[in-house]
Amino acid sequence: MGDSVRGGFAGLTGFDRPVRAVVIGAGGGIGSAVTRLLLADPGVAEVLAFARRRLESAPKLQTGILDLADEGTIAVAAEAAGTVDLVFVATGLLHGDGIQPEKSWRSLDPQAMATLFQVNAIGPALVAKHLLPRLPRRGRSVFAAISAKVGSIGDNRLGGWYGYRAAKAALNQIVRTASIELARTRPDALCVALHPGTVDTDLSKPFQAGVADGRLFPPEVSAAHLLTVLNGLTPADSGGLFAWNGERLPY
C-alpha cells in the first residue's frame, strides 16, 4: 500500500452513496487537513467540522462547537449530524500547560494524567458513544480515531511518556471493544485507530529534532496518508491499529 499512499489521496472509495462526514478536532493540523481533502472530494456530499472554537463555514461545510471534556457538546453535535457515513476523530494531547511527557515515574502527576486520559481516551470514547449509533446499518461506514504508535504495548521498548502512552493504549482498547459491539448491528462498518507518524503540528514541535529525513509529514500529506489507508481497509480489519503506511501495529 505504501506507493499508493505516497501518491496522494484520490478520494474516498467503497461507499455506495454520497458521503456525509464528521471531523472532530477540525481546528487542529490533521483535522483541518482532513476536512480540506474531504471537501475537495466529489464523492463527499457534506462535511460537519467540529472544534473547540467555531470555524468558518463554506460550501459543503457545516461547523459547530465541541469540547471533549463536555459530553453535552458531543451529544449536541451528534444530534446535529444525523446519519453519517464517516467519523474522523483527529484530536490528541501530548503536552501543554503543566503537562510534559514523563521521562521517569518520578515525574508522574495525577492531574496531568487525568487530562491526558480525558483528551486522548475518554473524549473519543464519548464521541463513539454518541456517533456510532448514527452510522447506517447497511453499507460501508467508517469510524476512525487518531492514536499513536507509542500507545502500542507490544511495541514499547523505550519506556517513558507514561501518561500519553497509557492514554493512547486505552484509546486502542476502546476502539477494539467498540468494533466488536458495532459489528453486531452494522456488519459493513469499520472502526479503527490510526497512527499518523510524526506530523508537523504543535503537538510534535518540541520533539522533531530526532525525526529521520522524510518522516516529518506536513498535515496535508498526513491526511492523505490516513484517508488512503482507510480506503484499503475492510470490516475484517475493524478494531485494529494501523500506521500511516497501512502497516498493522500491535496493540
Phi, psi and omega in degrees: 000343189305313183297318181293326177296313182293338181286354179105179185256121183263357181123155178295144178232162174093352180269141181259019182202161173301136189272134167254120187244146173242131174242121177261129186085034185287353177272351181271179184298305180290317182299318179292324178292319176299317180300316181296318180295319180294321179296329180278352183275118180296342178278355179260121182277326185201143175239128174253113187251123182242140179208176180288340174235150183289132178266164178288138177280163180202171175305134182073358187242126169246145183234158179198170181266136175211131178239119183298341178270002183230098184300331179301320179290329177291317179297318179296318179298317180296319178297320179291329184288324184069215179283130182228155182256334182222129172240122181239113181262108188250032184262159177179152179220126177244321181211161181174203182299109180076009183235123174219146177303131184279135174272341183211160175297341179295340183266000184297132181230124187297323181291319177298317179296321179298320179294317178299318179291323180299313184281317189271339184231305185294315179302306177301327177297321178289326173299316177298317180305317186266337185253337175301321177293348180273352177286145179295152183282340178227150181089161184298137171210158189221133167240121181228139179231137177289122175244215180198146178299329180291349174279353178285120178292317182293337183263000185281106179239355185253338184074190180073177177054047187306305186296314182293314178303313184293322180293319179288326174297321177296318177300317180300321178291321177299315179297316179299314182294317179296325181296326180292315178293320182298322183296338181291328183245342182225076188294343180266001186276157178236129180228109188220161171253146185234136173257115186276359190078196178267118185249142183284077179229176178299329181300321187262349189308317181290353189235021186272347188300325184265009182285133181295153178304134178082001182246011171255107189265134167299151182305322181296322179291317178300315180300318178296317176305307190291318179293326177291321175301315179302322178301329184271359183260152180236173177304335177294339179269357186301139181095353184272168173248121186236138179278170183302335181261010178093354180292134174277126183259153177288153177290000000 
